[in-house]
Amino acid sequence: MTETVEVDTQTYQSLEFAARISGCTAGEVVARLVSVASMPMAAAKEKTEQPEAASGVTVYADYEGHRTQGRYDPRTTRIDITSGPLSGQSFKSPTGAARAVVAHYKPGVSPNRNGWSFWVLDDGSGKFLQSIRGTS
């Protein structure tokens, strides 16, 4: 049985964007969100946390309709790309990683970007990587 949920245009566009970058439908995005929100807090935290072996801070960048995810190492300032066409590549700095993303998705423009304000913490805060710069 399929039910319908009404949302405003902006929310629908956000769902469509999330679906596009995660390779699923808008309905699946909603189902995942409801599933995580319905879990007891300890189970939800355990499900969303990265394994301890994976050090660093998860970050993402949305550029030209594509989300690129990565892991920032505060000790070295490296970013390792973990999703998308650049997955597996490692960059010495957030700026180097940002430039690679821009050059990949829009090769006709200057890739010069400030990586500290290009990457966003993937913790739901919406804060730029700049917010934790130099805290380690």
N, C-alpha and C positions, 0 to 999 in steps of 0.2 A: 504494500500500500504506500503510495507516494502522497505526501502532504505538501502544501505550499506555505512559504513564509514570506511575508511582505517586508521589504526593506527600502530605505530611501535610495536614490540614485547614487549618491556618493558611497554608501555602504556596499551597494551592488558592484560598483566599479572596483572598490577595494577587494572584494571577494574574487572578482574575475582576475584581478592582478595577482592575488595570492595563488589562485588556481593555476594560472599560466606559468608562474615561476616554479611551482612545485609539481607541475605535470599531472594535475588531477582536475576534477570538476569543482565548481563552486559549492555544490552540495557536499562533496567530500571534505572541503575545507571546513565547512560548518560542522560536519560530523566529527572531525578531529578535534575542533575547538570544544565542542560539547563533551566529547569523551574525556578530554583532559580536565575540563572544568568540573566534571561530575565525579572524578576520582577523589578519594580522601587525600588530604594535603601531602602526606608522606609518600604515597604511591605516585602522585603527580610529580613531585620533586625528583623522586628516584628515576622516573621515566624520562624526564627532560634533562637531567644532568649528564654531562659528558663523563666518560670513564676517567678515573684519576690518572691513568697512564697518559692521557692526552693533556699535556700541559698547555697553558696559555689561555687567552681570552677569545671567545668566538665573536666574530664581527661579520658585517655584511655591507654591501654597497649596492644600491639600486641605480642603474644607469641605462638609459635608452630602453626602458621596459624590461630589463633583465636584472635579476638578483644574482650577485656573486657572493659566495660565502667564503670565509677564511678564518684562520686562527692566528692571532697576534701573540707574539712572545715578548712580554715586557722586559725581559732580561737582555734580549738582543735587538729588539724593535723589528724583527723579521715578521713578515706575513706570508703564511703558506695558504694558497688558494685551495679550497676543499670542494668547490662545486663549479659546474659550468665548463665551458671549453678550455679555461685556463687551469682547471683542476690539476693538482700535482706540482704546479710551479711554485717556487719559493722566491721571495723578494727581500732584499736587505732592509727595506724601509717601507712604511705605509705609502709614501709618495711613489716609490717605484712600482708597487702593486697597483696603485690607482692609475698611474700612467698606462700600465699594460691593459687594464680593463677598458679605459677610454680608447686606446689605440685599436683594441680588438673590435669593439662595437661601433666605433665611428672613426675609421682610419683617416678621413679627410679633414679632421680638426686637430688643432694642437692638443697633444695629450697632457700638457702641463696642468697639474692639479696639486693641491695641498692634500696629501694623504691623510693627515690628522683630522681634516674636516670632511673627507670623502667617505671614510669608513665609519660605520655606526655600530655601537655595542649591541650584540645580539642577546640582550637580556630583558628586552621589553621596555627599557627606559627611554629609548630614542636619543640617547646621548651620543655625541661624536666621540671617536677614539681619543681626541684631544683631551677629553675630560679625565682620562686616567694617565695621561702622559707624564712620565717621570715619577709615578707613585710607587715604583718597585725598587 
